Amino acid sequence: MAKPDAPEVLRKGDEVVLVRDLREVPEGTEGKVSLVVGLSWIRYWVRFANGVAVGSVNRRDLATPAEWRWRQEHPDEDDAEAAGAEEAEEAGGDAGGGGGYTHAGVLVPQKLLDRSKAARERLGA
């Protein structure tokens, strides 16, 4: 079975499954997209079956039911794909030297933290 074609951007009302543990929601919990936010950086508000609603969820943390079934049947291929994506992010240098700070499940890249620190120093704060 080939990896299912999945939309890059989910739509309001789409059924999803959480791919990794996130705050009060365990991996594998089903949910429904309740709001799609953003233009170039899309984030999702999802209401999960356990009654928890979570905002600012990244697409890579959500799978359609077909993608979830495929992940369960092909765990080795999925792990290799995830490792390749992480290496590509690191090579891109988006994190400004790596690292960052995670708040409420959202990574703030080190580059942005460094810019904020430099601005405070310029302003004498």
Salt bridges, closest charged atoms under 4 A:
GLU15 OE2 - LYS32 NZ 3.67
ASP61 OD1 - ARG20 NE 2.86
GLU67 OE2 - ARG59 NH2 3.31
ASP78 OD2 - ARG71 NH1 2.46
GLU81 OE2 - LYS3 NZ 2.42
GLU89 OE2 - ARG60 NH1 2.65
